[in-house]
């Protein structure tokens, strides 16, 4: 089976679309960056560098310093597919990010998007 073309696309070419989607709904670039940092473990400086370097999605996720272990709490449908059922690891990571940006654009609170533990999780 052929590799999905998004794997070879530069993260920098898609990043502005994440920001635009959020800003159209009254959210901010800073919130988009916070979501990406939460998911990947990149610092803001590292994130900015990865964007400037125009790395592809494969490299962006492969080089992520610390993928957030709470990302498995991300559930729901994106592009008609349940993210928790995506078997290919890289595609699942990309769709996790898509899902989080969707939640931001839909007005969800950052605490919920970032899967902050609630009282029941303590």
C-alpha positions in Angstrom: 0.0 0.0 0.0 1.3 3.4 -0.9 2.3 5.8 1.9 -0.1 8.6 2.6 1.1 11.8 1.0 0.6 13.9 4.1 3.6 12.1 5.7 5.9 13.9 3.2 4.2 17.3 3.3 6.0 20.0 5.3 4.4 20.7 8.7 5.0 24.4 7.9 2.6 24.2 4.9 -0.3 22.9 7.0 0.4 24.9 10.2 -1.1 28.2 8.8 -4.3 26.3 8.1 -4.5 25.2 11.8 -4.0 28.8 12.8 -6.6 30.2 10.3 -9.1 27.6 11.4 -8.7 28.6 15.0 -8.6 32.4 14.4 -11.8 32.2 12.2 -13.6 31.0 15.4 -12.1 33.7 17.7 -9.2 31.6 19.0 -5.5 32.4 18.8 -2.2 31.3 17.3 -0.9 31.0 20.9 -3.6 28.5 21.7 -2.8 26.5 18.6 0.9 26.5 19.6 0.0 25.5 23.2 -1.9 22.5 21.8 1.0 21.4 19.6 3.5 21.8 22.5 1.2 19.8 24.8 0.9 17.0 22.2 4.6 16.8 21.1 6.7 18.1 24.0 8.3 20.8 21.8 9.2 24.1 23.4 8.0 27.2 21.6 11.5 27.8 20.3 11.8 24.2 19.0 8.3 24.4 17.4 9.3 27.7 15.7 12.5 26.1 14.4 10.7 23.0 13.1 8.3 25.3 11.2 11.2 27.4 9.8 13.1 24.2 8.8 10.0 23.1 6.9 10.3 19.5 8.2 7.8 17.0 6.9 5.1 15.5 9.2 7.0 12.2 9.5 10.1 14.1 10.8 8.0 16.5 12.9 6.5 13.7 14.9 9.5 11.4 14.9 11.6 14.1 16.4 9.0 15.2 19.0 10.8 15.4 22.3 8.0 13.8 24.4 4.7 12.8 23.0 2.1 13.4 25.7 1.0 10.1 27.3 -2.5 11.6 27.9 -3.0 11.8 24.1 -4.7 8.4 24.3 -7.6 10.2 26.0 -8.3 11.9 22.7 -11.4 10.3 21.3 -13.9 11.1 18.5 -14.3 11.3 14.8 -12.0 13.3 12.4 -12.3 13.0 8.6 -15.0 10.3 9.2 -12.8 8.0 11.2 -12.6 7.4 14.9 -9.1 8.6 16.0 -8.8 5.9 18.6 -9.3 3.2 15.9 -6.5 4.4 13.6 -3.9 1.7 13.6 -1.1 3.3 11.7 0.9 5.2 14.4 1.9 8.3 12.4 -1.5 8.8 10.9 -3.0 8.5 14.5 -0.6 11.2 15.8 -1.6 13.5 12.8 -5.3 12.9 13.4 -4.9 13.5 17.2 -3.5 17.0 16.3 -6.4 17.6 13.8 -8.9 16.6 16.5 -7.4 18.9 19.0 -7.5 21.8 16.6 -11.1 21.0 15.7 -12.0 21.1 19.4 -10.3 24.5 19.7 -12.3 25.8 16.7 -15.5 24.5 18.2 -15.0 26.6 21.3 -14.0 23.9 23.8 -12.1 25.1 26.9 -8.3 24.7 26.8 -8.4 22.6 30.0 -10.6 20.1 28.3 -8.7 20.1 25.0 -5.4 19.5 26.9 -7.1 16.6 28.8 -6.5 18.1 32.2 -7.2 15.5 34.9 -10.5 16.1 36.7 -11.4 15.2 40.3 -12.3 11.6 39.2 -8.8 11.2 37.7 -7.0 12.0 40.9 
